[in-house]
Amino acid sequence: MRRIAHIGSLLKQIYRLYSVELIHQLQARGFTDLRASFLEILMYLSEHDAPSIKMIGKACGLKKQTMTSHLNELERRGYVVRHHSEVDKREQLVKLTDYGEKFKVNLLQVINDVEAHYSRKLGEVELDRVELMLENLHKELLSNQKKGTLI
């Protein structure tokens, strides 16, 4: 009866543990000024070249005010720069700085290390199975949300 709520709670807990491990590993590599709340933005920026603030916010599920606050901090700490789009001067694009690129390399290495550890613990087949089940659940929930219903 409360299965989906329990799954949601477990997913949040797993993501928190994963984030804490990433932060711990990154701190050991010298990136001591990070907060877990920055990770999702930095991960997105590591996978996309100069996206708009709106794109980042949508992908990370963050409101404009939260995005602005996080980007201000990341800019102040030297990870990102913002500049106006050549196409639409009202739109700001976000790009990793040289320091941000150095962080990106370390982030990707740490993610690989952590995922390899999980793979050794659970096995590749089990991780693939969990990923597929969660992707299917996510697609179903999104589909129902678009229809305006939960079921």
KAPEQUI-V13913 format. One line per field, one symbol per residue. burial: + if it has 9 or more other C-alpha atoms within 8 Angstrom, else -. A space follows every 10 residues. Layout:
burial->???
This chain:
burial->---------- --------++ +++-+++--- +--+-+-+++ ++++++---+ +++--++--+ -+----+--+ +--++--+++ ++-++----- +++++++-++ +-++-++--+ +--+---++- --+---+--- ---------- +--++----- -
